[in-house]
């Protein structure tokens, strides 16, 4: 009997969550950053040529296209990560996108609330003691908090990906030991070879009537029924010749 695929979500503050989040984020960045950079360069060139309105429109459209593409990549990259880790892709891109997005947003809001007091202290030090060691300490603390916030965002992304994957794949029936085998590649079903005269007889579950010789044909082209001897036969597109009187059907060859 097939068992359910065991998929456990990773912990939030774990190396697996960091790896999973980085898997998605850096693949997003290498795709959307070039689009935003090209849009900025083209918009800046148009502005320098005396067309600032067109330049602003190009930059805005480029940034919007990059953001939309980044959102579209979330379910695709999450499904690819699940297939790489568990050998099963995810389905329902909209549900995957929503499941990852709302978890990351909630985790980021919680992190922002936690980091708010030290951020306030760092901003106060850098503002009140701009030209002193305390001011430098405030700037350093601001930078460290920014790095910590980025790491938390990456971990939240990986944790959200694992939660969505576990929710979908845990209900998937899988044969025991299938995860240890090579990935299954879908192939067309094999076609049974046509029996020849030298082939051995094959056992069948039900007897099949096989005519010894081909029945004779009538004047109107109908075949003679080998069972009742009449010519009241018809040819179907699926079952072949059959008799409308006694119910004889042509055996499959």
C-alpha positions as CSV (number, residue, x, y, z in Angstrom):
1,X,0.0,0.0,0.0
2,X,1.3,3.4,-0.9
3,X,2.3,5.7,1.9
4,X,2.0,9.5,2.1
5,X,5.1,11.5,1.2
6,X,6.7,12.8,4.4
7,X,7.5,16.5,4.0
8,X,8.4,18.5,7.1
9,X,8.7,22.3,6.9
10,X,12.1,23.6,8.0
11,X,12.6,25.8,11.0
12,X,12.6,29.6,10.7
13,X,16.1,30.2,12.2
14,X,17.9,27.3,10.4
15,X,20.5,26.9,7.7
16,X,17.9,25.1,5.5
17,X,15.6,28.1,5.6
18,X,18.5,30.4,4.7
19,X,19.5,28.1,1.8
20,X,15.9,27.8,0.5
21,X,15.3,31.6,0.7
22,X,18.6,32.3,-1.1
23,X,17.7,29.8,-3.8
24,X,14.6,31.9,-4.7
25,X,16.0,35.4,-4.1
26,X,19.2,35.3,-6.1
27,X,17.4,33.7,-9.0
28,X,14.9,36.6,-8.9
29,X,17.6,39.2,-8.7
30,X,19.6,37.9,-11.7
31,X,16.4,38.3,-13.8
32,X,14.8,41.5,-12.6
33,X,17.8,43.6,-11.9
34,X,19.0,43.7,-15.6
35,X,15.5,44.8,-16.6
36,X,15.5,47.7,-14.1
37,X,19.0,48.7,-15.0
38,X,18.3,48.8,-18.7
39,X,15.1,50.8,-18.1
40,X,17.1,53.3,-15.9
41,X,19.8,53.7,-18.6
42,X,17.3,54.2,-21.4
43,X,15.2,56.6,-19.3
44,X,18.3,58.6,-18.3
45,X,19.5,58.8,-21.9
46,X,16.0,60.1,-23.0
47,X,16.1,62.7,-20.1
48,X,19.6,63.8,-21.2
49,X,18.3,64.2,-24.8
50,X,15.6,66.7,-23.6
51,X,12.7,64.3,-23.2
52,X,12.3,64.0,-19.4
53,X,8.6,63.0,-19.5
54,X,9.4,60.1,-21.9
55,X,12.4,59.1,-19.7
56,X,10.3,59.0,-16.6
57,X,7.6,56.9,-18.3
58,X,10.3,54.4,-19.6
59,X,11.8,54.1,-16.1
60,X,8.4,53.6,-14.5
61,X,7.4,51.0,-17.0
62,X,10.7,49.2,-16.6
63,X,10.5,49.1,-12.8
64,X,6.9,47.9,-12.9
65,X,7.8,45.2,-15.4
66,X,10.6,44.0,-13.2
67,X,8.4,43.9,-10.1
68,X,5.6,42.0,-11.9
69,X,8.2,39.5,-13.3
70,X,9.6,39.1,-9.8
71,X,6.1,38.2,-8.5
72,X,5.6,35.7,-11.3
73,X,8.9,34.0,-10.6
74,X,7.9,33.2,-7.0
75,X,5.7,30.2,-7.7
76,X,7.9,29.0,-10.5
77,X,11.0,29.0,-8.4
78,X,9.3,27.5,-5.4
79,X,8.0,24.7,-7.6
80,X,11.5,24.1,-9.0
81,X,12.9,24.1,-5.5
82,X,10.3,21.5,-4.3
83,X,11.1,19.3,-7.4
84,X,14.8,19.6,-6.7
85,X,14.4,18.7,-3.0
86,X,11.5,16.2,-3.0
87,X,11.4,15.3,-6.7
88,X,7.8,16.5,-7.0
89,X,6.8,19.9,-8.5
90,X,4.0,22.1,-7.0
91,X,0.7,22.9,-8.7
92,X,-1.5,25.9,-8.5
93,X,0.8,28.9,-9.1
94,X,-1.6,31.4,-7.6
95,X,-2.0,29.4,-4.4
96,X,1.7,28.9,-4.1
97,X,2.4,32.6,-4.7
98,X,-0.1,33.7,-2.0
99,X,1.1,31.1,0.5
100,X,4.7,32.3,0.2
101,X,3.9,36.0,-0.1
102,X,1.7,36.5,3.0
103,X,4.0,34.5,5.2
104,X,7.0,36.6,4.1
105,X,5.0,39.8,4.7
106,X,3.9,38.8,8.2
107,X,7.5,37.7,9.1
108,X,8.9,41.0,7.8
109,X,6.4,43.0,9.8
110,X,7.2,41.2,13.0
111,X,11.0,41.7,12.3
112,X,10.3,45.4,11.7
113,X,8.6,45.7,15.0
114,X,11.4,43.9,16.8
115,X,14.1,46.0,15.1
116,X,12.3,49.3,15.6
117,X,13.8,50.2,19.1
118,X,17.5,49.5,18.1
119,X,16.9,51.4,14.8
120,X,15.6,54.3,16.8
121,X,18.7,54.3,19.0
122,X,21.0,54.0,16.0
123,X,19.3,56.9,14.3
124,X,19.4,59.1,17.4
125,X,23.1,58.4,17.9
126,X,24.0,59.2,14.3
127,X,21.9,62.4,14.3
128,X,22.9,63.8,17.7
129,X,26.6,62.8,17.5
130,X,27.3,63.1,13.8
131,X,31.0,64.0,14.2
132,X,31.9,61.8,17.1
133,X,32.6,58.1,17.9
134,X,29.0,57.7,19.1
135,X,27.8,58.9,15.7
136,X,30.0,56.4,13.9
137,X,28.6,53.8,16.3
138,X,25.1,54.8,15.3
139,X,25.9,54.4,11.6
140,X,27.5,51.0,12.2
141,X,24.5,49.9,14.2
142,X,22.2,51.0,11.4
143,X,24.3,49.0,8.9
144,X,24.3,45.9,11.1
145,X,20.5,46.1,11.6
146,X,20.0,46.4,7.8
147,X,22.1,43.2,7.3
148,X,20.2,41.4,10.0
149,X,16.9,42.5,8.5
150,X,18.0,41.2,5.1
151,X,19.0,37.8,6.6
152,X,15.6,37.5,8.3
153,X,13.8,38.2,5.1
154,X,15.8,35.5,3.3
155,X,15.0,33.0,6.1
156,X,11.4,34.0,6.1
157,X,11.3,33.3,2.3
158,X,12.8,29.9,2.8
159,X,10.6,29.0,5.7
160,X,7.5,30.1,3.7
161,X,8.5,28.0,0.7
162,X,8.9,24.9,3.0
163,X,5.5,25.5,4.6
164,X,3.7,25.8,1.2
165,X,5.6,22.7,-0.1
166,X,4.8,20.6,3.0
167,X,1.1,21.6,2.9
168,X,0.8,20.4,-0.7
169,X,3.1,17.4,-1.0
170,X,2.2,15.8,2.4
171,X,-1.0,14.5,0.9
172,X,0.7,13.0,-2.1
173,X,0.7,9.1,-2.1
174,X,4.1,7.7,-2.9
175,X,5.3,4.1,-3.1
176,X,7.8,3.1,-0.4
177,X,11.4,3.7,-1.5
178,X,10.4,5.8,-4.5
179,X,12.3,8.8,-3.2
180,X,15.5,6.8,-3.1
181,X,15.1,5.8,-6.8
182,X,15.8,7.9,-9.8
183,X,13.2,10.5,-10.8
184,X,10.4,9.0,-12.9
185,X,10.3,10.2,-16.5
186,X,7.0,9.9,-18.2
187,X,7.1,7.7,-21.3
188,X,4.5,6.4,-23.6
189,X,3.0,3.0,-22.7
190,X,4.5,0.1,-24.5
191,X,2.5,-1.4,-27.4
192,X,1.9,-5.1,-27.3
193,X,3.6,-6.9,-30.2
194,X,1.4,-8.4,-32.9
195,X,1.2,-12.2,-32.5
196,X,2.7,-14.3,-35.3
197,X,2.3,-17.9,-36.3
198,X,5.3,-18.9,-34.2
199,X,4.2,-17.1,-31.1
200,X,3.2,-19.1,-28.1
201,X,-0.5,-19.1,-27.1
202,X,-1.5,-16.5,-24.6
203,X,-3.9,-17.2,-21.7
204,X,-6.9,-14.9,-21.6
205,X,-9.4,-14.4,-18.8
206,X,-12.4,-14.9,-21.0
207,X,-12.9,-17.1,-24.1
208,X,-12.7,-15.3,-27.3
209,X,-14.3,-16.6,-30.4
210,X,-11.8,-16.9,-33.2
211,X,-13.1,-17.9,-36.6
212,X,-11.2,-20.7,-38.4
213,X,-11.5,-19.1,-41.8
214,X,-12.7,-15.8,-43.0
215,X,-16.5,-15.9,-43.5
216,X,-17.9,-15.5,-47.0
217,X,-19.3,-12.3,-48.3
218,X,-22.8,-11.8,-49.5
219,X,-23.9,-9.9,-52.6
220,X,-24.3,-6.6,-50.7
221,X,-20.8,-6.9,-49.2
222,X,-21.9,-8.3,-45.8
223,X,-20.0,-11.1,-44.2
224,X,-21.6,-14.4,-43.4
225,X,-22.1,-15.1,-39.7
226,X,-20.1,-18.2,-38.8
227,X,-22.5,-18.9,-35.9
228,X,-25.9,-18.7,-37.5
229,X,-25.0,-18.7,-41.2
230,X,-27.0,-15.5,-42.0
231,X,-25.7,-12.4,-43.7
232,X,-27.3,-10.0,-41.2
233,X,-23.9,-8.6,-40.1
234,X,-22.6,-5.1,-39.7
235,X,-19.1,-3.7,-39.3
236,X,-18.5,-1.4,-36.3
237,X,-15.6,1.0,-36.1
238,X,-14.5,-0.4,-32.7
239,X,-15.6,-4.0,-32.4
240,X,-15.3,-5.0,-36.1
241,X,-17.9,-7.3,-37.7
242,X,-20.8,-8.4,-35.6
243,X,-24.2,-10.2,-36.2
244,X,-27.4,-8.4,-35.5
245,X,-29.3,-11.7,-35.1
246,X,-27.3,-14.0,-32.8
247,X,-24.9,-11.5,-31.3
248,X,-21.7,-13.0,-32.8
249,X,-18.7,-10.6,-32.8
250,X,-15.5,-10.9,-34.7
251,X,-12.7,-11.9,-32.4
252,X,-9.8,-9.5,-32.0
253,X,-6.7,-10.6,-33.8
